[in-house]
Amino acid sequence: MKSDLSSRHCESCEGIGAALTPEQVTNLMPQLADDWCTQKECKEIKKSFSFKNFYETMAFVNAIAWIANVENHHPDLEVGYNYCHVRFSTHALKGLSHNDFICAARIDKLLK
């Protein structure tokens, strides 16, 4: 059963401690949509989204920007005409934090 990470809010990355361990990342992954994957030895999560056209892509990117601004936690984005690749990693920790999973879960809800 998936928990509702999307109802949580990000915490400040300052003083957050250490990045999540690979075991913690593995335990959190089932709480996201199935097509998120881990990258770089569990230090990053990534998902690719496809759209019909540039307008839909940019509307999605703007929605991500709003989430990132509200949560003060920002993904790396690669954007083209009909796609958006989203990558999360907490750069201050050089790995993943709960904030990455919270924002990913919020993004998943955009397309439901």
N, C-alpha and C positions, 0 to 999 in steps of 0.2 A: 504494500500500500504506500502511495506517495504522500509525503507530508506536504503541507502548504508553506513552502519556503517563501512564496511570493507575498505572504501576509506579514513577513518579518521586515525589519529595516536594518540597513547597514550601520555598523559601528565605525567610529574613527579608526583609521589604520595605525595611528600613533599609539604606542603602548599595547598593541594587540598581541604581542608575543611573537611566536614563531609561525611559519607557514604550516598548513595542514600536512600531516603525514600521508604517504601513499595509501595506507589503510583507511584513514579518515576520508580521503578523496573517494576511494572505492565504495565506502559506505554511503556517501552523499550522492553519488552518480545516479542511483535508481530514483532519486527524488526529482530528477530533471527529465525532460522529454528524451526519448530513446536515442535521438540522433546527435546529442552532445557527446563529444569524445575527449579523452584526456590526451595531452600532448606533452612533449618535453619532460618525460619521466614524472608525470603527475604534477607538473608545475604550472599547467595551463589547461583550460577547457576551451573547446572550439565547436562552433556549429555553423553550417552554411545554410542560407535561406535563398530560395529562388522566387522570382516574381514575373508577372506578365510583361511589365514595362518599366520604364524609368520612373514614372510618376509613383507607382506602387512601391518601388524600391526606396525612393526618397521619403515617402510618407512613413515607411517602416523605420528608416534611419532617423528621422525626426522624432519618432516615438521613443526610440532607444536613447536619443539625446536627452529627452525629457526625463526618462527614468534615471539616467546617469546623473543628471543635474540634481534631481530630487534626492537621490541616495548619496551623492558626492562620491561616486565610485564609477570609474570610466573604463569601458572596454576599448580594445583596439579593433578598428573596423577596416575592412577592405570592401570597397563599394564599386560596382560597375552598373551597366545599363539595367540588367535584370537579376542581379545577385547582391548579396551582402554576406560576407564572412565575419563572424563575431568571435573574438578571442578575449577571454578573461584571465587575468593573473594579477595578483597584488604585488605590484612592482617593489613596493617598500619592503616586502617580505621575501622577494625573489621566489615566489611560489603562490599557492592558492590559499584563500581565506574563505570563511563563511560568506563574506560579502560577495565574492564571485558567484557563489551558488544562489544567493538571494537575488542578485540582478539577473542571472540566467533564468531563474524561475519566473521572474517578472516578465522577461522577454517572451518566454514560452506562452504566457497568457495573452500576449498581443494578438496571436493568430488563432485563438480558439473561438 
